[in-house]
Amino acid sequence: MNKNVALLFGLILFSVPCLLQAQTAEERKADSILQSWYGENSPSVGALVIHQGEVKLMKTYGYANREEKVKAYARSNYDLATLSGQFTVMAAMMLQEEGKVDPKEKIIDIWPDLPGYCEGVTVGHLFNQNSGLPLLNRQKIYADIHSFEDLLAFLKESKPLAQPGKRSQRNPLSHVLLARLIEERSGMSYRKFVEKRIFEPLGMEQSRVYKKGWFTGVPDKAKSYYRGDDNNYEPAGAFPSPYLEGPIGVFSNLEDLQQWFMAWEKDTLVSDGLLRSAQRINFIRGQKNFPGYGWTRAFNQGDKYLYQPGVGHGNSHIFLKVPPAGITVAILANQMPLFDLRRRAFELVNIYSDKKYEPK
């Protein structure tokens, strides 16, 4: 063998193990962060980390279906639960740019059957999660309130939490009303609008909105589980049908979510100006976290970040964006409850960020 060729060959052999070690060191750190949530015969957890537009981690652990021994993978579709509201907000923002949705419009002018305390509430309050309307918790969405008529009955027997604009709080009710508005102003069903106007343009090929009624199909759907003591798991049961679209109903996966997060960075679906406005903090005195436009905004080490949990019916998720670090994290799991999701997400951020953030 030529001496120079032999030297080059030796350098390649020496460098490959070093490169492999550098590539797997970050994965090993991620494994250690997530390891308490998966084990032998456990439901799954998946993690996606994007840094400056590049996927740094996309990994799944455990089973999408324990009984049938189906391992989770990047295209396993999870019930995003209350994270579905982000897609509702984006759809409404698209209609806003088309002049079909006006943030200044009063909701009682849109739906005159609403109770009188809704008089001062506008569509903008629904976007900003500061309507002061009664809190519609996720248990009621999954178990009791399955139609707009059910919702009207709930509102008429409830009392408002605060005056409009005085307090912000994550409230799935806002996303129910926005979904209803999307249907009325677009002339399309909510499901069709999201799939045709969001999923298809972004190339989110496997993602679905759960179809009401018969012949529902979600490809590669992860089964949902409740997690008990000593890591015992019970199936959560079937997705409710009928159900109220808007706060729940979207199914997606780690592979497709790359495109979804990019839609919050570039003017693919709505303009840069509206994206920036949607992610701006709407300060309310006395609060540390500020929900609105499908995200909750807060500060860590002086930097603004955005996050949103997704919980419901045997699923626990979180999306986290740290714009100064250029990092976005998603953790998806077909089991609940899982605690400390935001802390674990920040620990994943710290693997790839030069600046270290407080895990909280």
C-alpha positions in Angstrom: 0.0 0.0 0.0 1.2 3.5 -0.9 2.6 5.2 2.2 0.4 8.3 1.8 -2.7 6.2 1.2 -2.0 4.1 4.3 -1.6 7.3 6.4 -4.9 8.6 5.1 -6.6 5.3 5.8 -5.3 5.4 9.3 -6.5 8.9 9.9 -10.0 7.9 8.8 -10.1 4.9 11.1 -8.9 7.0 14.0 -11.4 9.8 13.3 -14.6 7.7 12.8 -14.8 6.5 16.4 -14.3 10.1 17.6 -17.1 11.3 15.4 -19.4 8.6 16.5 -18.6 9.4 20.1 -19.4 13.1 19.6 -22.7 12.2 17.9 -23.8 9.8 20.6 -22.8 11.8 23.6 -25.7 14.2 23.2 -28.1 11.3 22.7 -26.8 9.7 25.9 -27.5 12.9 27.8 -31.0 12.9 26.3 -31.5 9.3 27.4 -30.5 10.1 30.9 -32.9 13.1 31.0 -35.9 11.0 29.8 -35.1 7.6 31.3 -37.5 7.8 34.2 -40.4 7.9 31.7 -39.7 4.7 29.8 -38.7 1.2 30.6 -39.4 -2.4 29.8 -42.9 -2.7 28.3 -43.7 1.0 29.0 -45.7 3.4 26.8 -43.5 5.7 24.7 -41.9 9.1 25.0 -40.4 10.9 22.1 -38.1 14.0 21.9 -37.4 16.4 19.1 -34.7 19.2 19.4 -34.2 21.7 16.6 -31.3 24.2 16.8 -31.0 27.0 14.2 -33.3 25.1 11.8 -31.3 21.8 12.1 -32.7 18.7 13.8 -30.2 17.8 16.5 -32.3 15.0 18.2 -35.3 13.0 17.1 -35.6 9.9 19.2 -38.4 7.7 20.5 -38.4 5.2 23.4 -41.0 2.6 24.5 -44.2 1.4 22.9 -46.8 3.1 20.8 -49.0 0.0 21.7 -47.9 -2.1 24.6 -50.3 -4.9 24.0 -49.3 -5.5 20.4 -45.6 -4.7 21.1 -45.5 -1.9 18.5 -42.5 0.3 19.1 -42.9 4.0 18.8 -41.0 5.8 16.0 -40.7 9.2 14.4 -44.0 8.9 12.5 -46.1 7.6 15.5 -49.1 9.9 15.7 -49.9 11.1 19.2 -53.1 12.7 20.4 -51.7 16.2 20.9 -54.6 16.9 23.4 -54.7 20.6 24.4 -51.7 21.4 22.1 -54.4 21.2 19.4 -55.2 24.8 20.3 -52.1 26.0 18.5 -53.5 24.8 15.2 -56.8 26.5 15.9 -55.0 29.8 16.6 -53.0 29.5 13.4 -56.1 28.8 11.4 -57.8 31.9 12.9 -54.8 34.0 12.2 -54.9 32.9 8.6 -58.5 34.1 8.3 -57.6 37.3 10.1 -55.1 38.1 7.3 -57.7 37.3 4.8 -60.0 39.9 6.4 -62.5 37.3 7.5 -61.8 37.5 11.3 -61.6 40.8 13.2 -59.9 40.7 16.6 -62.0 43.8 17.6 -65.3 42.1 16.9 -67.5 41.3 20.0 -68.3 37.6 20.4 -71.8 38.4 21.5 -72.4 40.0 18.1 -71.3 36.7 16.5 -73.3 34.4 18.8 -76.2 36.4 20.3 -77.2 33.4 22.4 -74.2 33.8 24.7 -75.0 35.0 28.3 -74.9 38.7 29.0 -71.5 38.7 30.8 -69.9 38.1 27.4 -70.8 41.6 26.3 -67.3 43.0 26.6 -65.4 40.0 25.2 -63.8 40.4 21.7 -62.2 37.9 19.4 -58.9 39.5 20.4 -59.5 38.4 24.0 -59.9 34.8 22.7 -56.5 35.1 21.0 -54.8 36.5 24.0 -56.5 34.2 26.5 -57.6 37.1 28.7 -61.4 37.0 28.0 -62.2 36.3 31.7 -64.8 33.7 30.6 -65.5 30.7 32.8 -62.7 28.1 32.8 -63.6 25.1 30.6 -61.3 22.3 32.0 -60.1 19.5 29.9 -62.1 16.9 31.9 -65.3 18.5 30.8 -64.2 18.6 27.2 -63.4 14.9 27.2 -66.3 13.7 29.3 -69.3 16.1 29.3 -69.3 18.8 26.7 -69.4 17.4 23.2 -71.4 20.0 21.2 -71.9 23.8 20.9 -75.3 23.4 22.6 -73.6 21.7 25.5 -71.2 24.7 25.6 -74.0 27.3 25.7 -75.6 25.4 28.6 -72.3 25.4 30.5 -71.8 29.1 29.9 -75.3 30.0 31.1 -74.9 28.1 34.3 -71.4 29.5 35.0 -69.9 32.8 36.1 -67.0 34.7 34.6 -63.6 34.6 36.2 -62.6 38.2 35.6 -63.3 41.3 33.5 -62.0 41.0 29.9 -58.4 42.0 29.6 -57.7 42.0 33.3 -56.3 38.5 33.7 -54.8 35.9 31.3 -55.2 32.2 31.9 -55.0 29.2 29.6 -58.6 28.4 28.8 -59.7 25.8 26.2 -63.0 27.6 25.9 -61.2 30.3 23.8 -60.1 27.6 21.3 -63.6 26.1 21.1 -65.0 29.5 20.1 -62.2 30.2 17.6 -62.8 26.8 16.0 -66.5 27.7 15.7 -65.6 31.0 14.1 -63.2 29.4 11.7 -66.0 27.2 10.4 -68.5 30.1 10.1 -66.1 32.4 8.3 -64.3 29.9 6.1 -67.3 27.9 4.9 -65.3 24.7 5.7 -65.4 22.3 8.5 -62.7 22.8 11.1 -61.1 19.4 10.2 -61.0 20.2 6.5 -59.6 23.7 7.0 -56.7 22.4 9.2 -55.9 19.5 7.0 -56.2 21.4 3.6 -54.9 24.8 4.6 -52.2 23.8 7.2 -51.2 20.2 7.0 -51.0 19.9 3.2 -49.1 23.2 2.5 -46.6 22.3 5.3 -46.1 18.8 4.1 -47.4 17.3 7.4 -48.4 14.2 5.6 -49.2 11.9 8.6 -51.0 14.5 10.8 -54.8 14.4 11.1 -57.7 16.0 12.9 -59.8 13.3 14.5 -62.9 12.8 12.4 -66.2 12.8 14.1 -68.5 9.8 13.7 -67.7 6.6 11.8 -64.8 5.6 9.7 -62.2 7.5 11.7 -58.6 6.8 10.8 -55.4 8.1 12.2 -52.3 6.4 10.7 -49.7 4.9 13.1 -51.8 6.1 16.0 -50.2 5.7 19.4 -52.5 4.1 22.0 -53.1 6.3 25.1 -52.4 5.1 28.7 -52.9 6.2 32.3 -49.8 5.7 34.4 -50.3 4.4 37.9 -48.1 3.6 40.9 -45.1 1.3 40.3 -45.3 2.1 36.6 -48.5 0.2 36.1 -50.4 1.3 32.9 -54.0 1.1 32.0 -55.4 1.9 28.5 -57.1 5.3 28.5 -59.9 4.2 26.2 -61.2 5.5 22.9 -61.1 9.1 21.9 -64.5 10.8 22.6 -66.9 11.0 19.6 -68.6 13.4 19.1 -66.3 16.0 20.6 -65.7 19.8 20.6 -63.0 20.7 18.1 -60.5 23.5 18.7 -58.9 22.6 22.0 -58.4 18.9 21.2 -58.5 16.6 18.2 -55.1 17.1 16.4 -52.8 14.1 16.0 -49.2 14.5 14.9 -45.7 13.2 15.2 -42.1 14.2 15.6 -41.4 14.1 11.9 -44.3 16.4 10.9 -43.7 18.7 13.8 -40.5 19.9 12.2 -42.7 21.7 9.6 -45.1 23.0 12.2 -42.3 24.7 14.2 -40.9 26.2 11.0 -44.4 27.7 10.3 -43.9 29.8 13.5 -40.5 31.1 12.2 -41.2 31.9 8.6 -44.2 33.4 6.7 -45.4 30.1 5.2 -48.9 30.5 6.5 -49.1 34.0 7.9 -47.0 37.1 7.6 -43.8 37.7 9.6 -45.5 40.7 11.2 -48.4 38.7 12.5 -46.1 35.9 13.7 -44.0 38.4 15.7 -47.2 40.0 17.1 -48.5 36.6 18.2 -45.3 35.7 20.1 -45.0 39.1 21.8 -45.6 39.2 25.5 -48.9 40.8 26.5 -48.0 41.9 30.0 -50.5 41.9 32.8 -49.5 43.2 36.2 -48.9 40.5 38.9 -48.4 37.7 36.4 -45.1 35.8 35.6 -46.5 33.7 32.7 -48.5 35.2 29.9 -50.6 32.8 27.8 -51.9 33.8 24.4 -51.9 32.9 20.7 -51.4 29.2 21.4 -48.3 29.7 23.6 -47.4 30.8 27.1 -44.6 33.4 27.3 -42.2 33.7 30.3 -38.6 34.5 31.1 -35.6 32.4 32.0 -32.2 33.9 32.8 -33.4 37.1 31.3 -34.4 35.6 28.0 -37.9 35.3 26.7 -39.1 31.8 26.0 -42.4 30.3 24.9 -43.9 27.0 25.9 -47.2 25.1 25.9 -48.2 21.9 27.6 -50.6 19.4 26.1 -52.5 17.2 28.5 -55.5 14.9 28.1 -56.9 11.4 27.8 -53.7 9.5 28.5 -51.2 11.9 26.9 -48.6 14.3 28.2 -46.7 16.7 26.0 -44.8 20.0 25.8 -43.6 22.4 23.2 -40.8 24.8 24.2 -39.2 27.6 22.2 -36.1 29.6 23.3 -35.7 32.2 20.5 -32.4 33.7 21.8 -30.8 30.2 21.7 -32.5 29.3 18.4 -33.8 26.1 20.0 -37.2 24.4 19.9 -38.0 21.3 21.8 -41.0 18.9 21.7 -41.6 16.0 24.1 -44.5 13.7 23.3 -45.7 10.8 25.4 -48.7 8.5 25.2 -49.0 8.3 28.9 -50.2 10.5 31.8 -49.5 11.9 34.2 -45.9 12.9 33.6 -44.5 15.6 35.8 -41.7 18.2 35.3 -42.1 18.3 31.5 -40.9 21.9 31.3 -37.9 21.2 33.4 -36.9 18.2 31.3 -37.4 20.3 28.1 -35.0 22.9 29.4 -32.5 20.2 30.3 -32.7 19.2 26.6 -32.2 22.8 25.6 -29.0 23.0 27.8 -27.4 20.1 25.9 -27.3 22.2 22.7 -27.2 25.8 24.0 -24.1 27.8 24.9 -26.1 29.7 27.5 -27.4 27.5 30.3 -31.0 28.0 31.4 -32.6 27.2 34.7 -34.5 23.9 34.5 -37.9 24.9 35.8 
